[in-house]
């Protein structure tokens, strides 16, 4: 049986260890709450003119990275303090950790680069969770931004895991506004003025629909003839939309054009070959 003094000597380190880890848990919880509030206030004050959904997406991405950082730091500090409570001499341990850390640091430069790149991309607002981006080999919707990687869900369902340091350029299709560029091909026999009138009728259909009207920033613009192709005359139309709405608007516009062209008897072209015999 243990004496009262032995139990006291045994219980004291256990209580200290418990205190260290409870304090670490509380500190993580409080710091995460404070970090979340600080990031939301900072984004609100800085980007008052920005879209609220955009601010929320960016804030959640920054909060996710911040939470991960706080957790890692808290665990490392609590582990070191726990070793001190147990009675281990930390001087040789710190020296060993220093040498070991240097060796690991040389081999983990990519991890550090991933972390720094992820932080900078979020601070500079290059993209956030929910954005639709193109980073070269992968394109799709951003699902997660972590300390090391960015996860992108492609249109076909593929989930790409990309180290942050390997993202050299980002094409963001979800910031501020977007634009759908639609080229309409008509036969050479079609009169240009009649085609433009029919296209304007298709635009009117978009403007009269509440859903498509809400996704448009302004009335679409008919730029005019873009090229004379082998079997068609191509007319370009620009449709400025709210972020991530360009694909829906382009589909609805093509649908409206098909209805108007059928009504106005404007022919879509098909491959033609003219043979001349001398």
Secondary structure, 3 states (H helix, E strand, C coil): CCCHHHHHHHHHHHHHHHHHHHHHHHHHHHHHHHHHHHHHHHHHHHCCCCCHHHHHHHHHHHHHHHHHHHHHHHHHHHHHHHHHHHCCCHHHHHHHHHHHHHHHHHHCHHHHHHHHHHHHHHHCCCCCCCCEEECCCCEEEEEEECCCEEEEECCCCCEEEEEHHHCCCCEECCCCCEEEEEEEEECCCCCHHHHHHHHHHHHHHHHHCHHHHHHECCCCEEEEEEEECCCCEEEEEEEEECCCCHHHHHHHHHHHHHHHHHHHCCCCCCCCCCCCCC
